[in-house]
Amino acid sequence: MTPKQRTRLAAALATAGALSMTLLGPTTHAGADPVRPDCPRGLACDWIPAAYEQTGDPGDKETYGNYDTSDRPHTNKIRFIVLHDTEEDFDTTLKIFQNPLKQTSAHYVVRSADGHVTQMVRNKDVAWQAGNWYVNSHSIGIEQEGVAVDGAKWYTPEMYRSTAKLVRHLAAEYDIPLDRQHIIGHDGVPPTSASGTRNMHWDPGPYWDWNRFMALLGRPTVPTASARSELVTVSPDFKKNKQEFRDCEKGVDLPVQGSSAVPLHTAPSADAPLFSDPGLHPDGSPGTNCAADWGSKISATQQAVVADRVPGWTAIWWYGQKAWFRTPAHTRTTTPTAGYVVRPRKGRDEVPVYGVAYPEKSEYPADFADQRVGAPLGYTIKAGQSYPGGGEAPTGYFHAPTIDSSRPYDHTYFRGEEKYVTVQIGHRIAFVKASDVDIVRVR
């Protein structure tokens, strides 16, 4: 971190500290009792509430911010934890979440300089953080102070330790598996529809050290299967895995540096085009080395199913196709892994993939107008392909169009009977109907 950044962070620390001292007394929000942060013992943590205010005509659905009240996990189960970066400094992030006109929030914010944690939305409530309402309804969001294209400058040892301690605490409290289908980056959140793919976020980006983080969670990548296992965990050494990416929004090349990301190609050659995510490149154009083009990369600690091998290269199933990446001999780019994979049931040529796990239309009350159902994304799982996953995803839709309204069905969670499971279809997770697939244990 540069001296300028440290100076700015020190100022933010002082401001945030003063503000938290003011607010840590008998603080309430949304008519609640005084709030204490839900943090593990020994973690520096305070409570500063995000805005929950009416900002216009109560009849207008877009007139309040910055989260929704709920009663999780008694209503909607908490199943995922989403890691973000703020793209702002710590103090500015707190102010944004306190401004109801910004229409955004997260449950926690972690400071770069010292790992201090501020909780801003209670875990029982739904923060507006993931860009996917289903994921919002079933997740806890953690913002980490930083700028994704600035590399590891913001991601300090203190931040890694604090975020890991917080995630371990939350995972234990809500029975969330400590794996990469449930502990995801914002870059792992699926769109709700095929048309929304290009609007999804890609933080915390290629310079977040997932190997380091998962080891701090007590889940380091170690071999758990034979060397020729069809399931592998991507595990390049962060410091040695030096990659050249581009900030395409600014039109500049980023410094070559250590990364969690491994480029994916269409053939086993460094000269082959980069993999093209059909959701990001619907015109069929090649993938790019843009930092934001996550379809052309796989990240350390993500799992994949091997589709083919040639000397020095491995192919995996990725968004319905083969994607190749370099696996030189005597390196540990991949680690053989035992686990569960999802395959189409016998007789199925392909299986649709969804970005949500909503009820069927027939499961809503007849007089309920917002009978929301999931539409398939632009990806399918084809016969002969397998993807990591199999964990059950809650089926339900949380309806919250107004602020604490007495309207029928407002702030109601509608459960569905159709069972869905989570899959790692590409860089982002997604959901498939359990009735469409077989879940198979591989070793």
PyMOL commands that set and color helices and strands:
alter all, ss='L'
color gray80, all
select helices_A, chain A and resi 3-23+90-97+100-102+133-137+148-153+157-174+186-188+194-199+210-216+294-296+361-363+434-436
alter helices_A, ss='H'
color red, helices_A
select strands_A, chain A and resi 45-47+53-54+64-65+67-68+80-85+108-110+117-119+126-127+139-144+183-185+231-234+242-243+246-247+252-253+257-258+261-263+297-299+303-310+313-318+321-326+334-336+339-344+350-354+376-382+387-393+396-399+412-415+420-424+429-433+437-442
alter strands_A, ss='S'
color yellow, strands_A
deselect
rebuild
show_as cartoon
